[in-house]
Amino acid sequence: MHIALVGLGRMGMNMARRLYQGKHDVVVYDVDVAKADMLACEGLIGVHSLEELCRKLPLPRAVWLMLPAGKPVDDLLVQLHSLLSKGDIIIEGGNTFFRDDIRRSEECKQYGIHYIDAGVSGGIWGLEKGYCTMVGGSKEDFDYIEPLLRTLAPKDGYLYCGSSGAGHFVKMVHNGIEYGMMEAYGEGFELLKASPYKESLNLREVAHLWNQGSVVRSWLLELLESAFSKDPELSNISGFVQDSGEGRWTVQQAVELGVSIPVIADALFKRFQSRQNDVFSDKVLAALRNEFGGHAVFQDKKEQGSSTAGAGKVSHSEADVRKIKRSDA
């Protein structure tokens, strides 16, 4: 099957390679033309413009987008509307908000262009392991591109989810669950690292153990074992955690639908907190405890850490209570 792939980032480039390995004719384009040239050296068809991309494809054309969500996709669609023909198909494979899919599908219909949303999971391992793909749009369009999905996915690794937006809605919830799972692993291993048995515990070995038949086994634990193998203390990694936006959308939809998802919501908020060096809300808590109970407050976290072993035996001496001077204002 002929397919064009636009956006050769970490996932897009390897998706193009996997499609090519599956004997599809793959045209590739990126604003960084060097990436298309690189793949051209591997046998794919590299182009330097969207016009050239469209000329290389037979009708009906199929164009798969792997771009950052939001404006980059909308801007590209404006260009494609004038370049594609009636009956052509656009497949949006980025981390897109499902309501944007519904809007874009209606816009594409005005030009006779078909629109499919495809939520893709697989990360940098997809070339080897395959890409789990969740698809929304018309069933006829899904059937047409199924040979591409079959090549990209592992066995039983793709699903038709329903009308426009359904694919990205399922992918959104998938990512929300991922937030919660990662937070649970993070908290569990933090507890192990602080335990009385920390000197005898090898966290890599624990991660490996839990993947041998335990109920918490997962691919994420395999990746965590790999991370501990490279850096047992994770000393070279900052605790700053970014979010792609899908966790936010998951929580927003839960609010709109009246569905309780406290674990996913907390995992999202913990990511926000990870980006702050000295969280003001924590200062408020410390100040309030000092005001109502005379609990000690500290000038820095190092000072706080040195007293952790005595938790539960808080001194209420004047020296402890007033480690930070307070204004009389």
Disulfide bonds with the S-S distance in Angstrom:
none
